[in-house]
Amino acid sequence: MIYTGLMTIEELADYLKVTRRTIYDWLKHNKIPAVKLVGQWRFRREKIDAWLENKTSPS
């Protein structure tokens, strides 16, 4: 992957070890930080890492 600061759905699915369908489901339910640019979803690695940290931190 060439690092541009943003990941595609395919790159994010590989990064998180989930299916693309899971990513689309999370997007549909606003469960994951994302931005839509020119009709395509993109994800900042820093925001994804922070989201993961928040999900794994004790409440």
N, C-alpha and C positions, 0 to 999 in steps of 0.2 A: 504494500500500500504506500502510495506517495502521500505524505502527510501535508494536507492543505489546511488543517484545522477543523475540517468538517468531514463527517463520515456519511456514507450512503446507507441505505437500509441493509444492503448485503454485507457491507463492512461491519455494521453494528451487530447484525445477527451473528456473524463470525466472532466478533469481539466478546459478545455475551454468551455465546454457545447456545443460542436458541434459534428457532426457525423464523423465517421472514414472516410467516403467518402470525406468530406471537408478537412481533414488532408491530404489525398492522393492527392487531387487536389492542395493544397498549395505546397506539395512536388514536384509535377510534374512541377509547374511553379516557383520553387525556391523562394517561398514567406515566408518560415518559416525556422528558423535556425535548422539544424538537422545534424546528423552524421549516416552513415550506417556502422554498425558493424556486421560482419559475415552474411551479407545479410539481416539484420533487422535494421529498422530505430529506432534511439534513440534520445531523446531530453533532454537537460539540463534545469532544471526548471529556473535557473538564466538567461539563454539566452532567454527563452520563456518570462519570466517576463520583461526583458529589451526590447524585441521585441514588447510586448504589450504596454509598456510605450511609446516607440517611435511611435507606431501607434496611440496612444490616445493624444499625445502632440500636442499642436497647432503649426502649421507650421510658 
